[in-house]
Amino acid sequence: MKDETKCLHSGYTPANGAPRVMPIVQSTTYVFDSTERIGELFDMPTAHMYSRFSNPTVEVVEKKIADLEGGVGAMCTSSGQAASLFSILNVCNSGDSFISTSTIYGGTVNLFAVSLKKLGIECIFVDAHADEETIQKAFKPNTKAVFGETLANPALAVLDIEKFAKIAHKNGVPLIIDNTFATPILCKPFEFGADIVVHSTSKYMDGHALQVGGVIVDSGNFDWTNGKFPEFTEPDESYHGVVYTRDFGNMAYIIKARMQLMRDFGAYPAAHSAFLLNLGLETLPIRMKQYCENALAVAKFFKDSDKIESVRYAGLKEDPYYALGQKYLPQGACGVISIVIKGGKEAAVRFMDGLKLASNEVHVADIRTCVLHPASATHRQLTDEQLVAAGVNPGLIRVSVGLESIDDILEDLTQSLNQL
C-alpha cells in the first residue's frame, strides 16, 4: 500500500461485525483462564497482560507507524523525550558512550549531556558537517550508537543520513534518527541506512496539539550479534534467561526495549492518547503536503523582506541545505522555518508579540501557525557555546507554518513586521 492508504488502514482490520473505527480499549488489565497462562506471559510476554507494557489500541498505532517507516516493529512512549531516552538506554549501560550531532533539539541536548551523564553514559557531540575522518576520531571502544535528527530543531539543518550510517556501521554500532519534523511521509531514514527511528508524535503525527507522545521504530536490519552488544546475545536473567537475538530474531531491539525498559520505567501512553494520535495519522499525508506548500510561500516572503537578516528553510534554492533537502526530502522540507530578524532578541520579541493570528507558544508542527523564541524557551538551559553549536542565534525565531489560508498567514506576518 502507498502511504496515504497505510495511514488509513494499517494496523487495524475489522473482523466481521466489528467496529469500522479502531476502538479504544480503556483498560489497565486483561483476564486469563488460568494462573499458568499468566505465568507464561511473565516468562514470554506474547499477549497483552498489563497496560504498562502494551495495550490493544496503542498496538494498532505502533503497527501503523512501523509500516509507514518500513520497520519490523514499534513501541509508543509517553513522550518524544522518553522515546529518545529509551532508544539510547536500550544499547548503552553505565560506562558506555554514544555520539550525537550537535544540531539537535535543546531538550535532547540536555537529556544527553546532563541527565545521561548522571547515569554514567557519555554523549560525544560532533559537528554534522565534519568529514568522516574527523567524526571517526570521536569514537571510543565503548561507543555504542550514533544519533542525529533528519531536520534539526530549530536549526533546520538536513542531516546527511547516508554519511552517518556509513560511519556508524563501520564502527559496528546502530544509527538512531529522530525523524519528527520530516515524518515518514517526507523521509524514510531506513532507506538511507538508519537502524532505529524515533519521533515525538506530539508534533506532525498528532498535528492538533492534543496529546504528548513518542515512538521508537526498529528497522530490523542491524546485526546485534557482532560482539558489541552482549545484552542482546546473552541470557536476560530478569526474564528467566531470554536471549533476544535467539528468541526474537530481527525484532530483538524493539522487544528488548519493551521487556526491559517499558517494564521498569512504565512510560507508556494511554489508550485514549493513542486514539487521538491515530486520528492525526489518518490525515498526515494530506497535511504534510499543505504544510510544505504554505511554508515555502512564507520562506520566500521572509527572504524578500528587508527586515529579515536570514532565513533557514531547505526548500529554498538559496539555502545551504537545499541539495541535501532534495536528496532526503524531495517532497518538501516540512512546515517549520527558522528566521533571524535584524535587531536581535529585542526585535524578535517585538515581532512575535505583534502577531495576531499566529500563536506565541511552546509547541511546533501544529495545524495552527505558531512561533517560538528558542533561546528564551526550548534552548534556554544551553550555554552560549551550546547555542552556537545547536545553530541557535539570539535573534532566531522558529516559525511553524500552519494550515490557515496562506493569504491570512502572510497578512499577519506583514502587519507585525511593519511595526518594527
Stockholm file with secondary structure:
# STOCKHOLM 1.0

chainA/1-420         MKDETKCLHSGYTPANGAPRVMPIVQSTTYVFDSTERIGELFDMPTAHMYSRFSNPTVEVVEKKIADLEGGVGAMCTSSGQAASLFSILNVCNSGDSFISTSTIYGGTVNLFAVSLKKLGIECIFVDAHADEETIQKAFKPNTKAVFGETLANPALAVLDIEKFAKIAHKNGVPLIIDNTFATPILCKPFEFGADIVVHSTSKYMDGHALQVGGVIVDSGNFDWTNGKFPEFTEPDESYHGVVYTRDFGNMAYIIKARMQLMRDFGAYPAAHSAFLLNLGLETLPIRMKQYCENALAVAKFFKDSDKIESVRYAGLKEDPYYALGQKYLPQGACGVISIVIKGGKEAAVRFMDGLKLASNEVHVADIRTCVLHPASATHRQLTDEQLVAAGVNPGLIRVSVGLESIDDILEDLTQSLNQL
#=GR chainA/1-420 SS CCHHHHHHHTTCCCCTTSCSSCCCCCCSBCCCSCHHHHHHHHHSCCSCCBTTTCCHHHHHHHHHHHHHHTCSEEEEESSHHHHHHHHHHTTCCTTCEEEEESSSCHHHHHIIIIIHHHTTCEEEEECTTSCHHHHHTTCCTTEEEEEEESBCTTTCCBCCHHHHHHHHHHTTCCEEEECTTTHHHHCCGGGGTCCEEEEETTTTTTCSSCCCCEEEEECSCSCTTSSSCHHHHSCBGGGTTBCHHHHHGGGHHHHHIIIIIIHHHCCCCCHHHHHHHHHHHHTHHHHHHHHHHHHHHHHHHHHTCTTEEEEECTTSTTSTTHHHHHHHCTTCCCSEEEEEETTHHHHHHHHHHTCSSSEECSCCSCSSCEEECGGGTTTTTSCHHHHHHTTCCTTEEEEECCSSCHHHHHHHHHHHHTTC
#=GC SS_cons         CCHHHHHHHTTCCCCTTSCSSCCCCCCSBCCCSCHHHHHHHHHSCCSCCBTTTCCHHHHHHHHHHHHHHTCSEEEEESSHHHHHHHHHHTTCCTTCEEEEESSSCHHHHHIIIIIHHHTTCEEEEECTTSCHHHHHTTCCTTEEEEEEESBCTTTCCBCCHHHHHHHHHHTTCCEEEECTTTHHHHCCGGGGTCCEEEEETTTTTTCSSCCCCEEEEECSCSCTTSSSCHHHHSCBGGGTTBCHHHHHGGGHHHHHIIIIIIHHHCCCCCHHHHHHHHHHHHTHHHHHHHHHHHHHHHHHHHHTCTTEEEEECTTSTTSTTHHHHHHHCTTCCCSEEEEEETTHHHHHHHHHHTCSSSEECSCCSCSSCEEECGGGTTTTTSCHHHHHHTTCCTTEEEEECCSSCHHHHHHHHHHHHTTC
//
